[in-house]
Amino acid sequence: MVMQLIFLVQNDPETCRMVKQHLEQAGYAVRSFLSAAEVIRQAEEMLPMLVMIGLAPEGHGLELCRRIRRSPFLAKTPIVCLLHKSPDADRISGLEAGADDCMVEPFSPRELVVRVQAVLRRYEQPTNATPQLAPSVMKLGEIEIDRSAMRVSVSGNEVTTTTLEFRLMEYLARHRGRVFTRDQLLDAVWGDTRFVTPRSVDACVRRIRRKIEPVSAAPNFLKTIRGVGYRFDG
């Protein structure tokens, strides 16, 4: 059985060693880095299943998240951020930079493994999918969503989305016209990931809007229903 490869980027050697050990004991292959210098190049060559990043106070971790999301080879790779402290601002910054989940130190080995498993489980592609049960491609005005290829295009131009962004947009588009609360979207898209909040939905919606909506215009597709949640119109 081929082990799933995880990239671990953590500038504190002791934390790096501890996290690597716990992940390897859980059966993952781990490649660790004490700096971000070579991460992108090696990740584009090896294509890890997940990247775990320690968010240092200097902000290098956030920039690495953004670089991963800009890479055509890595844009859909799940990212888990490790936070030394837990102010909401740090969590929101990590999510807005493209992270799928944030963990706050100290955490138990069991929590570490369970959270990684939860993120990876959400992004596994079924091998026995039956595409005939639902249309593979949805066309909503200028937006085209290809479910089988996990691609989104606007006016014929493909836009890069993270797996989480794609799942949220596809879910809302599939139920277009229906209003969902943030909690409903958390249950449907984020699943059993712990410690995510309604602000996670807001951060993801903002990222999607930057990619599919005209600049400096009121949203045409992903509408905010004040006091309730979100609706996709098309």
C-alpha positions as CSV (number, residue, x, y, z in Angstrom):
1,M,0.0,0.0,0.0
2,V,1.4,3.4,-1.0
3,M,1.6,5.8,1.9
4,Q,0.0,9.3,1.5
5,L,2.7,12.0,1.4
6,I,2.4,15.0,3.6
7,F,4.7,18.1,3.4
8,L,5.3,19.6,6.9
9,V,6.7,23.2,7.0
10,Q,7.6,24.3,10.6
11,N,10.5,26.5,11.6
12,D,10.6,25.3,15.1
13,P,12.8,22.1,15.0
14,E,11.3,20.5,18.1
15,T,7.7,21.0,17.0
16,C,8.6,19.8,13.5
17,R,10.1,16.6,14.9
18,M,7.1,16.0,17.2
19,V,4.5,16.5,14.4
20,K,6.5,14.4,11.9
21,Q,6.8,11.6,14.4
22,H,3.0,11.5,15.2
23,L,2.1,11.6,11.5
24,E,4.6,8.8,10.6
25,Q,3.2,6.7,13.5
26,A,-0.2,7.1,11.9
27,G,1.1,5.7,8.6
28,Y,1.8,8.8,6.6
29,A,5.0,9.6,4.7
30,V,6.2,13.0,5.8
31,R,8.8,15.3,4.2
32,S,9.7,18.1,6.6
33,F,11.1,21.6,6.0
34,L,12.4,24.2,8.5
35,S,11.9,27.0,5.9
36,A,9.7,27.6,2.9
37,A,12.6,28.0,0.5
38,E,12.3,24.7,-1.4
39,V,8.7,23.8,-0.6
40,I,7.0,24.9,-3.8
41,R,9.6,23.5,-6.1
42,Q,9.6,20.1,-4.4
43,A,5.9,20.0,-3.9
44,E,5.3,20.6,-7.7
45,E,7.6,17.6,-8.3
46,M,6.2,15.2,-5.7
47,L,2.6,16.4,-5.4
48,P,1.9,15.8,-1.7
49,M,-1.6,14.8,-0.6
50,L,-1.6,17.6,2.1
51,V,0.6,20.5,3.2
52,M,0.9,21.4,6.9
53,I,2.3,24.8,7.6
54,G,3.3,26.5,10.9
55,L,2.2,30.1,10.8
56,A,5.2,32.0,12.1
57,P,4.8,35.5,13.4
58,E,6.8,36.9,10.5
59,G,4.0,35.9,8.1
60,H,6.1,33.5,5.9
61,G,3.5,30.8,6.4
62,L,0.7,32.9,5.1
63,E,2.7,33.8,2.0
64,L,3.5,30.1,1.4
65,C,-0.3,29.4,1.6
66,R,-0.9,32.0,-1.1
67,R,1.9,30.7,-3.3
68,I,0.5,27.2,-3.1
69,R,-2.9,28.5,-4.1
70,R,-1.4,30.3,-7.1
71,S,0.5,27.2,-8.3
72,P,-1.4,25.4,-11.2
73,F,0.0,22.1,-9.9
74,L,-0.9,22.6,-6.2
75,A,-3.9,24.9,-6.1
76,K,-6.3,22.1,-5.0
77,T,-3.9,20.6,-2.4
78,P,-5.4,20.7,1.1
79,I,-3.6,23.0,3.6
80,V,-3.7,22.7,7.4
81,C,-2.1,25.5,9.4
82,L,-0.6,25.2,12.8
83,L,-1.1,28.2,15.1
84,H,1.0,28.9,18.1
85,K,-1.7,31.1,19.6
86,S,-5.4,31.3,18.9
87,P,-6.7,34.8,18.3
88,D,-9.5,34.9,15.8
89,A,-7.4,37.2,13.6
90,D,-4.8,34.5,13.1
91,R,-7.4,31.9,12.2
92,I,-9.1,34.2,9.7
93,S,-5.8,35.2,8.2
94,G,-4.9,31.6,7.6
95,L,-8.3,30.8,6.1
96,E,-8.2,33.8,3.8
97,A,-4.8,32.8,2.7
98,G,-6.2,29.5,1.5
99,A,-6.0,27.1,4.4
100,D,-8.7,24.5,4.8
101,D,-8.2,24.0,8.5
102,C,-6.3,25.6,11.4
103,M,-5.0,23.9,14.6
104,V,-3.9,25.6,17.7
105,E,-0.9,24.4,19.7
106,P,-0.8,22.6,22.0
107,F,-2.7,19.7,20.5
108,S,-2.8,16.0,21.2
109,P,-1.3,13.4,18.8
110,R,-4.8,12.0,18.4
111,E,-6.3,15.3,17.5
112,L,-3.5,16.0,15.0
113,V,-4.2,12.7,13.2
114,V,-8.0,12.9,13.3
115,R,-8.0,16.5,11.9
116,V,-5.6,15.4,9.0
117,Q,-7.8,12.4,8.3
118,A,-10.9,14.6,8.2
119,V,-9.4,17.0,5.7
120,L,-8.1,14.3,3.5
121,R,-11.4,12.4,3.7
122,R,-13.3,15.4,2.4
123,Y,-11.1,15.6,-0.7
124,E,-10.9,11.9,-1.7
125,Q,-12.4,11.3,-5.1
126,P,-14.8,8.3,-5.3
127,T,-13.6,5.5,-7.5
128,N,-17.0,4.2,-8.2
129,A,-18.7,7.5,-9.1
130,T,-21.8,7.3,-11.4
131,P,-21.7,10.5,-13.4
132,Q,-25.1,9.7,-15.1
133,L,-26.9,10.4,-11.8
134,A,-26.3,14.2,-12.3
135,P,-25.0,16.4,-15.0
136,S,-21.2,16.8,-15.0
137,V,-21.2,20.3,-16.3
138,M,-23.4,23.2,-15.0
139,K,-23.7,26.4,-17.0
140,L,-25.0,29.4,-15.1
141,G,-24.7,32.5,-17.2
142,E,-21.0,33.2,-17.8
143,I,-20.0,30.6,-15.2
144,E,-19.4,26.9,-16.1
145,I,-18.7,24.4,-13.4
146,D,-17.4,21.0,-14.4
147,R,-17.9,18.6,-11.5
148,S,-16.0,15.6,-12.9
149,A,-12.9,17.7,-13.7
150,M,-13.3,20.1,-10.8
151,R,-12.9,23.1,-13.1
152,V,-14.5,26.5,-13.1
153,S,-14.5,28.9,-16.0
154,V,-15.9,32.4,-16.3
155,S,-16.6,33.7,-19.8
156,G,-14.6,30.9,-21.2
157,N,-11.5,31.6,-19.0
158,E,-10.6,28.9,-16.4
159,V,-10.1,30.2,-12.9
160,T,-8.1,28.4,-10.2
161,T,-10.0,27.4,-7.1
162,T,-9.0,25.4,-4.0
163,T,-10.9,22.1,-3.4
164,L,-12.8,23.8,-0.6
165,E,-13.8,26.8,-2.7
166,F,-14.9,24.4,-5.5
167,R,-17.0,22.3,-3.1
168,L,-18.7,25.4,-1.7
169,M,-19.4,26.9,-5.1
170,E,-20.6,23.7,-6.6
171,Y,-22.9,23.0,-3.6
172,L,-24.5,26.4,-3.8
173,A,-24.8,26.3,-7.6
174,R,-26.3,22.8,-7.5
175,H,-29.0,24.2,-5.2
176,R,-29.2,27.6,-6.9
177,G,-32.0,29.9,-5.7
178,R,-32.0,28.3,-2.3
179,V,-30.8,30.2,0.8
180,F,-28.4,28.4,3.2
181,T,-27.3,29.5,6.6
182,R,-23.6,29.5,7.4
183,D,-24.2,26.5,9.8
184,Q,-25.9,24.6,7.0
185,L,-22.9,25.2,4.7
186,L,-20.5,24.2,7.4
187,D,-22.3,20.9,7.8
188,A,-22.6,20.3,4.0
189,V,-19.1,21.4,2.8
190,W,-16.8,21.4,5.8
191,G,-18.3,18.2,7.3
192,D,-16.8,16.9,10.5
193,T,-13.9,19.3,10.8
194,R,-13.8,20.7,14.3
195,F,-13.1,24.3,15.3
196,V,-14.3,25.9,12.1
197,T,-16.7,28.8,12.6
198,P,-19.3,30.7,10.5
199,R,-16.4,33.1,9.7
200,S,-14.8,30.2,7.7
201,V,-17.8,30.4,5.3
202,D,-17.5,34.2,5.0
203,A,-13.7,33.9,4.2
204,C,-14.3,31.3,1.6
205,V,-17.1,33.3,0.0
206,R,-14.9,36.3,-0.3
207,R,-12.2,34.3,-2.1
208,I,-14.7,32.9,-4.5
209,R,-16.2,36.3,-5.3
210,R,-12.8,37.7,-6.1
211,K,-12.5,34.9,-8.7
212,I,-15.9,34.9,-10.4
213,E,-17.4,38.3,-9.9
214,P,-16.5,41.5,-11.8
215,V,-14.2,43.8,-9.9
216,S,-16.0,46.6,-7.9
217,A,-19.4,45.4,-8.8
218,A,-22.3,44.1,-6.6
219,P,-22.3,40.3,-6.6
220,N,-24.3,38.8,-9.5
221,F,-24.0,35.2,-8.6
222,L,-23.1,34.6,-4.9
223,K,-25.6,36.7,-3.0
224,T,-25.5,37.6,0.7
225,I,-28.9,37.3,2.3
226,R,-28.6,39.7,5.3
227,G,-29.2,38.0,8.6
228,V,-29.5,34.6,7.1
229,G,-26.6,33.4,4.9
230,Y,-25.9,32.9,1.1
231,R,-27.7,32.1,-2.1
232,F,-26.3,31.3,-5.6
233,D,-28.3,32.9,-8.4
234,G,-27.8,31.9,-12.1
